[in-house]
Amino acid sequence: MPKLAYIGAFIVFVVSFDLRERRHVHIARTKDGFQRTAKFWLEPEVELFERGDFSDKELRLIERSLKEHRGSISKQINDFAEGKKVRPLILS
């Protein structure tokens, strides 16, 4: 479960067995661990799938950042799928 990026206090990560699904990421709060995570599709467009325990304001911030950095995050997922080491990006 590599960490792909940080968006403020949020962790963007992927689960290896999810690589067969449509491209997506999971989001968790750094302070709360990985309890109720949100899930965003990245393809064909960034779209919220599961909201977890996040507020509407938090989800808007996350979605905006995912849209802005979708290419970089997709590259991180590709690198992980190819067995390359992935270092988390720091996103705004």
C-alpha positions in Angstrom: 0.0 0.0 0.0 2.4 2.7 -1.2 1.9 6.3 -0.3 1.8 8.2 -3.6 1.4 11.8 -2.3 0.4 14.0 0.5 -2.2 16.7 0.1 -1.8 18.7 3.3 -2.9 16.4 6.1 -4.1 13.7 3.7 -2.4 10.7 2.3 -3.0 9.5 -1.2 -2.3 5.8 -1.7 -3.1 2.8 -3.9 -3.7 -0.8 -2.9 -1.8 -3.3 -5.1 -4.7 -5.6 -5.7 -6.8 -2.6 -6.9 -4.5 -2.2 -10.0 -6.9 -4.4 -12.0 -9.7 -1.9 -11.4 -10.3 1.4 -13.2 -7.5 3.8 -12.1 -8.2 5.2 -8.7 -6.7 6.3 -5.4 -7.6 6.1 -1.7 -7.4 9.1 0.7 -6.8 8.9 4.5 -6.0 11.5 7.1 -2.4 11.4 8.4 -3.5 11.7 12.0 -6.4 9.2 11.8 -4.6 6.4 10.0 -6.5 4.3 7.3 -9.9 3.9 8.9 -12.7 5.3 6.8 -11.0 6.3 3.6 -12.3 8.2 0.6 -11.9 6.8 -2.9 -11.6 8.8 -6.1 -11.6 7.5 -9.6 -8.9 9.1 -11.8 -10.3 7.9 -15.1 -11.9 8.9 -17.2 -12.1 12.0 -15.0 -11.5 12.6 -11.3 -14.7 11.6 -9.5 -15.5 10.9 -5.9 -16.6 7.3 -5.4 -16.7 6.8 -1.6 -16.6 9.8 0.8 -15.3 8.1 3.9 -15.5 10.4 7.0 -14.5 13.6 5.1 -16.4 16.8 5.1 -17.6 18.4 1.9 -14.9 21.1 2.3 -12.2 18.5 2.6 -13.4 16.5 -0.3 -13.5 19.7 -2.5 -9.9 20.4 -1.5 -8.8 16.8 -2.3 -10.7 16.7 -5.6 -9.2 20.0 -6.7 -5.7 18.8 -6.0 -6.2 15.4 -7.6 -7.5 17.2 -10.8 -4.5 19.5 -10.8 -1.9 16.7 -10.3 -3.7 13.8 -11.9 -0.8 13.2 -14.4 1.8 13.0 -11.7 -0.3 10.7 -9.6 -1.0 8.4 -12.6 2.8 8.3 -13.2 3.3 7.3 -9.5 0.7 4.4 -10.0 2.4 3.3 -13.2 5.8 3.3 -11.5 4.5 1.2 -8.6 2.8 -1.2 -11.1 6.1 -1.7 -12.8 7.8 -2.5 -9.5 9.7 0.8 -9.2 10.2 2.5 -5.8 7.7 5.3 -5.3 8.4 8.3 -3.1 5.4 10.4 -2.0 4.9 13.7 -3.7 4.0 16.8 -1.7 1.0 18.4 -3.4 -1.0 21.5 -2.6 
